[in-house]
Amino acid sequence: MKILVINTGSSSLKYQLFFMDTSEVLAAGLIEKIGESSSVITHRKHPYRTDGSKVSKEQAITGHKAAISIMIDLLTDKNTGVIETKKDITAIGHRVVHGGEAFHEPVVIDQDVIRAIQEHAPLAPLHNPANLIGIEACQESFPGIPQVAVFDTAFHQTIPPRAFHYAIEHELYEKYKVRRYGFHGTSHKYVAFQTAKFLNTTLDTLNLITIHLGNGSSMAAIQNGKCIDTSMGMTPLEGIVMGTRSGDIDPGILFFLANELKMNIAELDTLLNKKSGLKGLCGTNDMRDVLEKRKAKDPKASLAFDLYAYRIKKYIGAYFAALGKLDAIVFTGGIGENSSDIRKGACENLEALGISISDGLNQINNGQSRSIHSDDGKVKILVIPTNEELQIAKGTMEVIG
C-alpha cells in the first residue's frame, strides 16, 4: 500500500510517498514559491537510503495544479520516480490545520468535509484555504483515488470543557466557537504512541507530558492515552514562547499598545505572530543562533534562553498538577530533539517532583528514541523523534481500511 502525504501552503507543496508495509519513505519533495516568477523544486528519491538521489531545479509554476503535475512527473519518471503511474498510489492524506469541533479523527474527503473545512477557515485563515487548494487540485489530478483529511486539532478534541473554555461571555462560544483547540496534534499523537512502544506498554496506561519544540512550539497533557490539556489555544499563538510568536501574554498589553502607540489590529497581529518570541527578545528566531549568542555572553540571548526554558518548566508543573500522576516527559521537534541545553533548562530544579535529568545521557544526540533521566528519577524523561507525515499516512490508511 502506497500512501501519498500532501501538506499545502499558500505558495508551497510538500509531499512524501510512503510504502506502508515497511513505513519507508519512497520519495519526498518540496515545491516552493508557487505562482512567483521562479519556483524552487526539490525532489528526493529514496531519501533515507545510501543509494538515494536528489533533484533541485527552478522554473515558473503558475499554480498548485501545475505543481501537482510536476510532482506526478517526478514520481513516475524513470530516473527520479518510484512508481510506474499515479494509479499505483492507494490514497492521499492531506494535512489540514483546523477541524474545529467537527472532526475528532481523520476522515475521507467529500463535499461535506470540504464545506466544513471552508467554514473553519476564519479560525485558520493562513492555513485552511491553502489546504483546500491542495485538496481540490489533487481531486482533479487523481480521480478515483481516495483523499483523506488529517486534522492538527483532532487529537486535542478529548480535552474537557474546564480546559477548553475561556472565561468570557458564553455566547461567544455558542455562536462563534471561541475556545481552546490546540495544534501539533498529529505530532503529539505520534510521539505518544511511540513512547508507549519505547516503554513496551500500551498508551492507555500512561500519563505523559509531550513537548513539541520547533519554530512553533506546544505542550500537551495526556492522561491514559487521551489529551486533557494543551498549551496552544483557539489559534497557535497561545502557550509557551516560540520562534516569532509571543505565547502567553496579558491581553491588556494590546489595549495599551492600541491606545498609546495607536497600533491597529493588523499591526498587533504582526507584532505577536511575527516579531515576538525569541526574535522579539534577541533578534533571531533560530534557537541555534540564540545558543551561540548565549555562549558569547549576549545578555539578550541569555534572557531569551532563560525565559524560553522557564515557560516550559511552568507548564510542566501545571500539567503535573492536572494529571495527578506522571509517567514520562517527552521532548520532540527540532529543538526538543536536538538541544540538550533547552532540555536541561526545562527540567532543572524539579527533583521534588521526581524529575531528574542525566547530564551524560542528555548530551547524546543520535537521532534515536532514548531515555535521558537519571537513575534516581521517578519520572522518565525521553527524547522521541516526531514524524507527522508518517502519522498522517497511518491515519489515512486506517480510514480507508
N, C-alpha and C positions, 0 to 999 in steps of 0.2 A: 504494500500500500504506500503510495507516494502522496504526501500532503504538501501543498504549496502554502506558505505563510506570507501574507501581504501586510505591510504597515505603510499606509499612505499619509503623507503630509501635504500641505498646500502646494508645495513645489518639489516634492520628492517622492520616491517609491523605493521602499526597502523590501527585499524578498529573500526567502530561504526555502529550498526544496528538501524535504526530509524523506528518507526511506525508513518507514516506521517499524519495520521488523527489527532493525538494529538501532534506531534513533540517529542514524548517521545523516549529516548534512551533505547532500549530494552537490549542491551548488548554492551560492549566496551572492547577492548583489545589491548595489545601491545606485540609483539614478537621481542626481541632484540638479537643481536649477532648471526644473521643467518649466517651459514657457519663456525662458530667457534666450538671449541670442546664442549662447553656447552652454549646453548642458554637459554634465560630467557623468560618465558611465564607468562603474567599477563592477566587474564580474569575476567571481572565483569559482573554479571547478574543483570539486573535492578539496575544500579549504583546509581540512584538518588531516589530509594525507600528505605524505612526503612527495608523492607524485602529482600533487595538485598544481593548478596553473591559475594565472591571473591575467585579466584583460582590463586595460584602462584606456579610455578614449573620450574625446569631446566632439559633440555635434549638436546641432539645433534640434530640439524636440518640442513640438508645438503644444502638446498636452499629455494628460495621463494615458489616454487611449494609445497614443503613439509610443509612450514609454513602455506600456504593457506589450505592445507589438515587438519592440526591441528586446524586451525580456524573453518573450517566447522564442525569438530568433536565437538568442544566446543559449537558451536551454535546449534547443533542438539542433543547433549547428553541429557538424561532425567534429569540429575541433574544440569548441567551447561547451558543447552540450552534454547532457547526461540522460536524456530521454529521446525517443525517436520522434514522437509527435506530442502535441499538447494533450491528446486523449489519454496519454499514459498517466496523467495526473488524476488521482482519485477524488480529491476535494480541495477546496481552497479555504483557508482560515484567515479571517480579517481581524486585525486588532481594531477595536472600537473603544474610544476612551470613555464615553459616558453612556450608561444604560439607565440611569436614574433608578427608580424603584421597579421598573418594568421587567428587568432581567436579572435573574439570580444565577443563571447557568448559560453556557454557550447555546446558540440556537441557529437552526437552519434559516437562512435569509429568504424572506418572501416580501411581498408588498407591505404587509402589516408591520414587519420588522423595520423595513426602510422608513415607513411613516413614523414609527416610534423613534428611530434614530434622528430623524429630522426634527421631531418635536422636542428632543432633548438638546438640540443644537445651542439654544441660549445658555445652557449650563456649561458647554464646552465649545465656544464659538470658534476657537482656533483649530479644533481637532475633529469634531463630528462631521462638519461639512466636508473636510478633506477626506476623512474615512469613507464617506458616502461616494465621493468621486471615484475612489479606488474600487469600491464595491460595484458601482454601475458600469465602470469600464471593464471589469473582469466578467460581469454577467454577459456583456456584449461579446467579449473576446473568447469566453469559454462556455458557449451554450451547452446546456445539459449536464455540466459538471456542478455538483453541489457546492454552494457557498455558505460558509458558517461565520457568524459574528461572535467574537470572544471579547467580553467587556472588562475593562480595567476595574470597574466598580463592582463587579458581580460578587467577588469573594467577600466583600465587606457588607453584603446585604443581610448577614446574620447579626449585625450589631443591634442591640436592644434600644428601645426608644429613649431610655435615660442617657444613652451615649450619643445618639444621632440627632436629637432635638437641640435647638438653640433656645436660650431663654429670651425669646422675643415674642411678639404677638402671634398667637397660634394660627391666626388666619393666614399668615404668610406661609406657613407650612401647608395648610389645607388648600389654598388657592394656587400657590406658586412652587410648592415642594422645596421650600428653603430648609435645608437640613444638611447634616454631615453625610457625605457619600464615600469619601476615601478613594485613593487611586493606588497605582502599582499593585493592584490586587493579583494580577497574573504572576508577578514576581513573588509576592508574599505566599501565595498558594503553592508555587513550585518549590520554594525553599522549605516550606513547612513539611511537604511530603518527603522531600529529600532528607530532611532532618530525621523524620521517623525511620526512613530507610537506613540512614547512617547509624542510628541508635538501635537498630534491629527491633523495632516495636511498631505499633500502629498509631497513626496520628490521633485517633480519638482518645488515646490515653495520655496525651501530652499537653502541658501548658507552656506556651512559648512567647517570647518577645522577639519578633523578627524586625531587623533594622536594615532597610534598603537605603544605602548611601551612594548617591551619584550627584550629578548637577541638580537633579530633582531628588529629594530625599523624603522618606516617610517611615513610620514605625507602626507595628500592629501588635495588639494583644490577642493571643489565640488560646482559647480555653477548650480543652478536649477536642481539638481539631477545628473549632469554629471561631471566626474572628468576632471579638466582642467590643473592640475599640480600635481606632486608627487615628493617626495624627493629622492627616490631610482632611479637609472639610468639604464644604459644598464645591470648592474649587481646589486646585493643587497648591494654593498659596499658604494655607494654614499649616501650622505644625512646627517642626524643627527648622533650623537655619539651612538654607540651600545655596546653590551657586550664585544665583541672581535674585532669588525670592527671599523676602523678609522672614517668612514663617510667622509665628505668633507675634502679634503687635496690639497695643492698646488702640482700639478704633477711634478713640478721642484724638489721637495724633492726626488723623485725616481731617477732622474738623478744624484743628489748629492750623494745619498747613493750608487748608482752603481759605480760612479767614485771614491769616496773617500774610501768606505768600500769594494768595489769590490763585492757587493751583486748581485747575479744573479736573473733572473725572478722568479724562484721558491721561493727563499728566500724573495723577495719583496712581493710576493703573500701571503706567510705565515705571514710576518710581519703585513700587512694591514688587513688581514682577520681573523687571529687567535691570534695575540699578541698585538693588539692595542685596541682602545676604552677604556672602563672602566678598563679592565685588564691591558692594557699598562700604564694607568695613575696611578693606585694604587694597582695592583697586583691581583685583583679579578674581575670577570665579573658578579658577582651576586649583584644586587642592594641592596639586604637586607644586605649583608656584607659591602657594601660601606656606607650605612646609619649607621650601627653600629660603624664602624671605624670613621665616621664623628662625631658621638656623643662623641666618646672618644678623639676628638681633633686631629685626624690623619690629617696632612696637605695635604698629597697626596689624601686622600679620600675626603677632603673638596674641593680640586681643581677639582677632578673628578665630584663631585656633581654639583659644580658651572658651570663647562664647559658644562655638560650634559643639565642642565636646560637652560643655556644661548643659546645654539644652538637651542633648541626647540622654545624659545622666538623669536629668529631671524627669524625662518621660519614662526611663527605666523604673525609677522609683514609683511613679504614678501607676504604671501598668502592673508592677509587682503588687501594689495595693489592690488594684482592680481584680487581678487574678487570684489572689489569696495564696496560691502555691505556684512556684515557678520551677520548671524542669531545665530550661535552657534559654540562653540568649543567643540569637543567630545573626551574624553580620553577613551582608551580601551587597551587591552592587559594586561599581568600580572603586569607590573609596572604601567601602566596607570590606571588600575582599583584599585590597592591596595596601591600605595604610595601617601599619602596626601602631603608629603614634596616635591616630584617632581612636582605635580600639582600646588602647591603654588609657587614654584620657577619659573615655566614656565610662570605663569600668573602675577607675581608681577610687579608693576610699569607700568601696561598697562592701567591704568584708563583713560588716554587721548583718548584711542581707544574704550572706553565704556566697557572694560574688567575688571571686579572686582570680585574676588573670596571671598566667605564667609568662614572665618576660621572655624566657627562652623559646617556648612554643609560639608565642605571639610574633616573634621575629621571622618565623618561617613563612615565606610567601611562595608556595609551589603550585598555585592554581587548583589545588585539590580540596575536597571537603576534609576538614580537620578540626581537632579539639585544641583549644588554647587556654583552658582553665588550669589552675594549679591543682596539685593533688588534694589539698585540703579544702578546695572549693565545693560547696554543696550544690551550687547551680552550675551546670555545664555551660561553657562559652564556646561557641562553634563558629567557624567560617564555612559557609556553604555557597559556592558559586551559583549564581542565578542563570536561568535560561528561559526567558519569557517566550521566545519564539517556539521552543520545544513544547512549552506548556500550552501554547495556542494550538500547535499541531496535535497534541494529545487531546485537548478539548474538542477539536474538530473531529478527530477520529471517533471519540466517544459518541458524539451526536449522530454521526452517520452510521454508526454500528459497525 
